């Protein structure tokens, strides 16, 4: 626990930060609680693992569809992350 003087100093720093850079203060208050889930990496790994089987059973058109679906998923994930900022 902080002492009273340290607590007042910290509150003053937070108040000045909120007045000078409100966007940064808002991001720090809402915090994600850690790192984001690596969804793009997961999509790429799953596409990489599925591609040989899909290509074997469905041919080149099926493999192309898997690549297209993976690319669309990656774009959607990145767009959602960008709009949340």
C-alpha positions in Angstrom: 0.0 0.0 0.0 1.2 3.5 -0.8 1.8 6.1 1.9 -0.6 9.1 1.8 2.0 11.5 0.2 2.9 8.9 -2.5 -0.8 8.3 -3.2 -1.4 12.1 -3.6 1.6 12.4 -5.9 0.4 9.5 -8.0 -3.1 11.0 -8.2 -1.6 14.3 -9.3 0.4 12.5 -12.0 -2.7 10.7 -13.3 -4.7 13.9 -13.3 -2.0 15.8 -15.3 -1.8 12.8 -17.7 -5.5 12.8 -18.3 -5.5 16.6 -19.1 -2.4 16.5 -21.4 -3.1 13.2 -23.3 -6.7 12.1 -22.9 -6.5 9.4 -25.6 -3.5 7.7 -24.0 -5.2 7.9 -20.6 -8.4 6.3 -22.0 -6.4 3.5 -23.6 -4.6 2.8 -20.3 -7.8 2.8 -18.3 -9.6 0.4 -20.6 -6.5 -1.9 -20.9 -6.8 -5.3 -22.5 -5.3 -7.1 -19.5 -2.4 -8.6 -21.5 -1.5 -9.5 -25.0 -4.0 -10.1 -27.7 -4.7 -13.7 -28.8 -2.5 -14.4 -31.9 -5.4 -15.1 -34.1 -3.6 -14.2 -37.4 -0.9 -16.8 -36.5 -3.5 -19.4 -35.7 -5.3 -18.8 -39.0 -2.0 -19.1 -41.0 -0.9 -22.3 -39.2 -4.4 -23.9 -39.8 -4.3 -22.9 -43.4 -0.8 -24.3 -43.8 -1.8 -27.6 -42.2 -5.1 -27.9 -44.1 -3.7 -27.0 -47.5 -2.0 -30.3 -48.4 -5.1 -32.3 -47.5 -7.5 -30.0 -49.3 -5.2 -29.9 -52.3 -5.0 -33.7 -52.3 -8.8 -34.3 -52.0 -10.3 -31.3 -53.8 -7.5 -30.3 -56.2 -5.9 -27.0 -56.9 -9.3 -25.1 -56.9 -10.0 -26.3 -53.3 -6.5 -25.3 -52.3 -7.0 -21.8 -53.8 -10.3 -21.5 -51.9 -8.5 -22.3 -48.6 -5.9 -19.7 -49.3 -8.6 -17.1 -50.2 -10.6 -17.9 -47.1 -7.4 -17.6 -44.9 -6.5 -14.3 -46.5 -10.1 -12.9 -46.0 -10.0 -14.1 -42.3 -6.6 -12.4 -41.8 -8.0 -9.1 -43.3 -11.1 -9.2 -41.1 -9.0 -9.9 -38.0 -6.7 -7.0 -38.7 -9.6 -4.7 -39.6 -11.3 -5.4 -36.3 -8.1 -4.8 -34.4 -7.5 -1.6 -36.2 -11.0 -0.2 -35.6 -10.8 -1.1 -31.8 -7.9 1.3 -31.4 
